[in-house]
Amino acid sequence: MSSRATSAVAIRVLSQLRRDPRTIVLIIAVPCLLEILLQQLFKGEPEVFQHVGAPLLGLFPFVTMFLVTSITMLRERTTGTLERLMTLPLGKLDLLAGYGIAFALLAAVQITVVSVVTFGPLGLQTAGPRWLVAALAVANAVLGCALGLFVSAFAQTEFQAVQFMPAFVLPQILLCGLFVAQESMATWLRWISYALPLTYAYDALARAAAHTIDGRFAVDVAIVCGCIALSLALGAATLRRRTP
Amino acid sequence: MAAIRVDELRVIRGGRVVLPDLSCEVATGSVTGLLGPSGSGKSTLIRAIVGVQRVAGGTVTVLGAPAGSKELRLRVGYMTQWPSVYRDLTVRENLSFFARVLNVPRAAVERVIAEVSLGDHADAIVGRLSGGQLSRASLAVALLGSPDLLVLDEPTVGLDPVLRRDLWQLFRDLTETGKTLLVSSHVMDEADRCDSLLLLRDGGILAAATPQELKTQTGAAGLDDAFLRLIDEAEK
């Protein structure tokens, strides 16, 4: 791995994003608007917003980065730039790390703005440290990035890539424990839930927000980190120097 | 010594045998034209030479090393058939990125912009360029690292005659500094500008000769005609 090549990729991805201000505005504004919507929607039952506000803050970046990465990587595959890169002195890990760094930075901006809005005017309270919620959100962004990278190998068109969002992400959000606690799920659903990375990401966020930083929290964080490493490895395996 | 040596190369793509058993050579310091109709296997051969094509058999040796090996990544410049540059960046931003990846000085960016005559469009978004400008931006990337071997897949498609002439002059200048070029094309009028030709048809080498030899051999006045006579002969 070389820091020169990694930073080259990261700078390039950020310059591409800079050329697309509308996307940046959408990435930052949409989660803010959704938090506002949620807070207004449950004005009569403020405890609902207090319960889901923080975990949602941490799950937005996962969804956004999953989409952005899978589309960007798909473009890289279909326009021939990936083929060109594979003939250059650029390691696969340099490419993946470059992407990861660029999108983590974007996620950090997103999370900062959404946190300011949610913890400020919207009045979300957490027992645990807010920086920890934000840090977990960045980890989720990287997880979304890594998964998006991996699934981009299975899409031939941007239409297909977009459909991976409901296919890969929605079930994870439904089953992660946010809507229904694992204990109340049918056994088979509970087992599926335990097999999905977002379950642990959500649990870590909920524990951080509730200030129950215990052994289970450490296990959650370890599993999320493991999933990031695993999906990056799987993503790297889909980047072939030689293609059929 | 040959810059490229292909021995009994066999490539199957999507269940179809594209190159059944191909052998050829490209001499160092020359411009070799790879000619043939669309679908004859030109791009597949080129992809095998730059080491991005999965091959079913045979060997490809480039600058003394197996095609696609690590030490070749700085020594071989590749221009893909479809312009492989980032459409949402400017010409200069694209080149700066690839220059960083190749670890070449920033001066190389300005050099290649001049070489492909894109000075007036250096700060234009690539996606808004015309087809010819787009392919020149892609060519510029291949020239960045001053590679010993340039493999260019249809670099002059969509260019006007003046630009084409200028590019062929550039190719000629490069061989004078000892570089080797393999240039694919499906237009025969470019063949006359090459030192030697590889005529490809149905995944096989129909002829490997200099333009003059081809004309003498077939008794044809032009290369287009020479190619047709070779095909007729092969089908007899």
Interface residues (C-beta under 8 A of the other chain):
Chain A: R4 A5 S7 A8 V9 I11 R12 S15 Q16 R19 D20 T79 G80 T81 E83 R84 L85 M86 T87 L88 P89 L90 R241 R242 T243 P244
Chain B: R13 G14 V50 G51 V52 Q53 R54 V55 G68 K70 R73 L74 V76 Y78 T80 Q81 W82 P83 S84 V85 Y86 R87 D88 L89 E93 F97 F98 R100 V101 L102 N103 I125 V141
